[in-house]
């Protein structure tokens, strides 16, 4: 979705301020600092004016990202995008779960993923578990982010609740050079640069980021190194880009904290927990006007990712321990280790191609925009999991090694995702537009045992479905639109889920794979009605939505909070209201958004949750560990109410200040799917963030970012668990059942300086 065209008439609107070299080719719309059309397919197409898009689409641009000096793209989304919130389950700021309308895009294997994410048309949901690694997306390369709600079938698999399409910068749109350095809280040191330029037909853009910090919690440092480059050719008919994205990152976190530990929020429950991510991605994109009304678009990519992760775990079976660091089970000398380290080596190679024809013309004498395309996304994942027995030292580190790492499971997953789609927008009248679209998906997942100890692991699974969508817009005047739409989507079970779906053979997270029954694909159905209007310098939008999932997949806890299996649990629902407004008065810009979201289970089922205070013996097996989940029970870790406010005031021509206020209501905890545990929800919280910029000269800019200005302690994630460290010391015989919380960061401040010259696409000329 890197580039969209609003038809020939959109050229002068979108590129009125562009250089003469750009004026001949409208195929660069979403690379522009100001976007006037909406891309409704991943590839360049005859994009629609927003007034003809039957959805509450949001477009955020690089100017706002740069102005607010956000630490990364996820924090910017959390501060500004309607219906998006984050959680801190991993205690690392660059590994959050991003939730939109109750659907998740996360790096964690095992979480149900419900959002598709694209970078320049390439689906960056990883092939092994549909996960999204946000640290691999270079923030300084982003030109725009389009948040498309609903189950839009054009964006393919995993588009249950919506899609996020990231478009990168080009040398035509962002010429010049800039470099910045930043330092501040948690020992953070970071720097970045951008360098872009163009000739008459050739352009280039290069950007890099480096960040190193200690982290605000113990044992949670981060080091990020990202590089993005693009070269391109452009004339009046053809636009070709070749880009490279690379990353070499090391991230460490310290898990959620038990409630009794919250007196010292910086401490670790256990450690170490670290992830190393390496990425190399090459993407070639072409768009060519075959005639004045016919556009061909193509895409070819290769993506190699390597992840090494290391996780510390306690051994909850050490219930008979009587002496520290000597967990004894049964009759001596039989012993059990106090914990285990899990190590994962995951290599993923993804490659694919797509082609699309777009037509702008007339049908039955009416203006008509048609796009037909096909895509193939192929992937191979080699997963190796190791485990070693350990004892736990006085710092709660799993550093007393009792054995070397032992091979546990080696598995290979192969994905073959094919899609054919069509979308057509017919202008029935000057004010009414009808959009109909559909996509046929075929997903094939093959799993193999490559270690040779689990031949039963092998399996082949194929899922096919046609997903339709239809929508209508009514715009009696150019500044007002009302709309309605219906859409369907599909998520195929991933190799992670398919190999851990047997309740009689539960798996730890991450997974130890076994022979399992097949899972059904998840089917989504989204309904949305809304309106948007703009009068002078005031804008308003309202949307009412509902997404129903059939055969939703959840990780069902078996014997503990970390052992279980994946299962189709029936139907779930996310429904709510989005309201947003913005205005600009003189030097003051204001915006606000509010979301009410009711996310519920709609099918009754019994769930094993041994740490839930309402657990009972529902299966008649003598173990009081089950809970009854009923229709209407709220899905954990999804806030019901979210409010966001943004104010930006230009004090003088040189100085401007801004602030974001974010409110989230409390959430139920994982393990409390029946909403009856005595601990209830987490507390609601409000955060205030501050940013400021002072232009010393045209080339030099000083900027400031302060997060959590009032140092509010808060929790945005929860899970019911068992604390094996009562009083902070390992003692499983006195283990406490209590909630564990993902705790938010305290107040932090960073100051930086930026040098820039020749910039015309960023905020340099607008501050």
Beta strands, then each sheet from edge to edge (+ up, - down):
strand 1: 37-38
strand 2: 48-49
strand 3: 58-61
strand 4: 84-87
strand 5: 97-100
strand 6: 103-105
strand 7: 115-119
strand 8: 122-123
strand 9: 142-149
strand 10: 162-168
strand 11: 176-184
strand 12: 188-198
strand 13: 202-213
strand 14: 222-234
strand 15: 238-252
strand 16: 257-258
strand 17: 273-289
strand 18: 294-314
strand 19: 339-363
strand 20: 366-391
strand 21: 400-401
strand 22: 406-427
strand 23: 432-449
strand 24: 459-477
strand 25: 480-491
strand 26: 507-508
strand 27: 522-535
strand 28: 538-550
strand 29: 553-560
strand 30: 563-568
strand 31: 572-585
strand 32: 588-601
strand 33: 605-608
strand 34: 626-629
strand 35: 641-650
strand 36: 655-664
strand 37: 685-695
strand 38: 700-707
strand 39: 715-723
strand 40: 736-743
strand 41: 748-757
sheet 1: 1+ 2-
sheet 2: 3+ 9- 10+ 7+ 8-
sheet 3: 4+ 5- 6+
sheet 4: 21+ 20- 19+ 18- 17+ 15- 14+ 13- 12+ 11- 41+ 38- 37+ 36- 35+ 32- 31+ 28- 27+ 25- 24+ 23- 22+
sheet 5: 16+ 40- 39+
sheet 6: 26+ 30- 29+
sheet 7: 33+ 34-
end
